[in-house]
Amino acid sequence: MWRNCFETVPPARMPLKHIPPRDPPEIGALNLRDIPKDLLYKLKMAAAAEHRTVKGFILNLIETRIEELEKKGLLPKGK
């Protein structure tokens, strides 16, 4: 009985203009586990101090470090 009631309700749709376009080959994911809580707390505080998200803070750290390694010749120069 309940099943028939819900089958008649159309699914909610979110306008497509709110979903940013993605190019799957250029986007990756990274999950980190077993991060000590005190380090995670410091990470969040450091990101907040620079008015960044944790993601933005980490991406900036990664990009900066990679640039340093490229300048030292320890990594090949990127695009």
C-alpha positions in Angstrom: 0.0 0.0 0.0 2.7 2.5 1.0 4.8 1.6 -1.9 2.1 2.7 -4.4 1.8 6.1 -2.7 5.5 6.8 -3.0 5.8 5.6 -6.6 3.4 8.4 -7.7 5.6 11.2 -6.2 8.1 12.5 -8.7 11.7 12.6 -7.5 13.0 16.0 -6.3 15.3 17.6 -8.8 18.0 20.1 -8.2 18.6 22.6 -11.1 21.6 21.6 -13.1 23.0 25.2 -13.0 24.0 24.5 -9.3 26.2 21.5 -10.2 29.6 22.6 -11.4 30.8 20.9 -14.6 33.7 18.4 -14.0 36.2 16.9 -16.3 36.6 13.4 -14.7 40.2 12.7 -16.0 41.5 15.9 -14.3 39.9 15.4 -10.9 41.1 12.8 -8.4 40.4 12.0 -4.8 42.6 11.4 -1.8 41.4 9.9 1.5 43.7 10.1 4.5 43.1 8.0 7.6 44.8 7.7 11.0 45.7 11.3 11.3 46.4 12.2 14.9 43.6 14.3 16.4 46.0 17.0 17.6 47.5 17.4 14.1 44.0 17.5 12.6 43.1 20.2 15.0 46.2 22.2 14.1 45.5 21.8 10.4 42.0 23.2 10.9 43.3 26.1 12.9 46.0 26.9 10.4 43.5 26.8 7.5 41.2 29.1 9.5 44.0 31.5 10.3 44.6 31.9 6.5 40.9 32.2 5.8 41.0 29.0 3.7 39.2 25.7 3.7 41.1 22.7 4.9 41.1 21.5 1.3 42.4 24.8 0.0 45.1 24.9 2.7 46.3 21.4 1.9 46.2 22.0 -1.9 48.3 25.2 -1.4 50.8 23.2 0.7 51.1 20.5 -1.9 51.5 22.9 -4.8 54.1 25.0 -2.9 56.2 21.9 -1.9 56.1 20.5 -5.5 57.3 23.8 -6.9 60.2 23.8 -4.4 61.1 20.2 -5.4 60.9 21.2 -9.1 63.2 24.2 -8.5 65.7 21.9 -6.8 65.6 19.5 -9.7 64.3 16.7 -7.7 61.0 16.5 -9.7 60.5 17.1 -13.4 58.9 20.4 -14.2 55.2 20.2 -14.5 52.9 21.9 -17.0 
